[in-house]
């Protein structure tokens, strides 16, 4: 049974990151996590939404860069 709440290790595995990177991003407010008893926890649905959002941002940034290059190459 999958839990709706993930640990740092589970998020690290999900995102293919080192656990220290998950801690850093969480502390910086870049990952949607919260602390319980001094330990970071993450809602699975929030992480899934965050991944979708980040993919959209990356796509828009790439498109913007492509358009900027097109303008400068003329």
N, C-alpha and C positions, 0 to 999 in steps of 0.2 A: 504494500500500500504506500503510495507516494504521499509525503507530507505536504501540506500547503505552506509550511514554513521551512526555509532553507538555512543551512549554516554557511559560514564562510567557505569551508571546504567544498560544500556542494555547489556554491555559486562559482568558485574557482574552477571546478570541473566543468560546469555548464558553459562558462565563458572561455574555457581553455586559457586561464590566467593563473599566475602564481597567487597563492593565498595572501601574500604581503601586498600585492597589487589590489586585491579586493579590499583589504583593510584600508589602504591609502585612498582609494576611490570613494569608499564609504565615508571616511573621515572628512574628505573634501566635499561631500554632499553630491557626488557624481553618480552614485548608485542609490537606488531607492531602498535603503535599509533602516533599521532601527535597533536600538540597544535594549536588551533585557538582561538585567543583572550584570551589566558591563560587557556582555557578549553581543556581537552583531548577529542579527537575524534578518531574513528577507522573505517577503511574501512571494510565492511562486508566480502568481498572476501579475504582480508588479514587475517582476524581473522579465517576464515574457513581454509585457507591454513596453518596458524600457528597451528591450532588444529590437522590437519592431520600430519604435521611435528612432533609435540610433541608426537603424538601417535606412530609414527615410531621410534623416538628416545627412547621412553620408551620400545618399543618392542625390539630394538637392545640392550639396556642396560640390560634388563632382560635376553636375550639370552646370552650375554657376561658373566653375573653373573653366569648363569647356567653352562656355559662351564668352567669358572674358578673353580667353586665348584667341577665339575667333575674331573678336573685335580688334585686338592688338595686332593680329597678323595681316590685317587689311592694309 
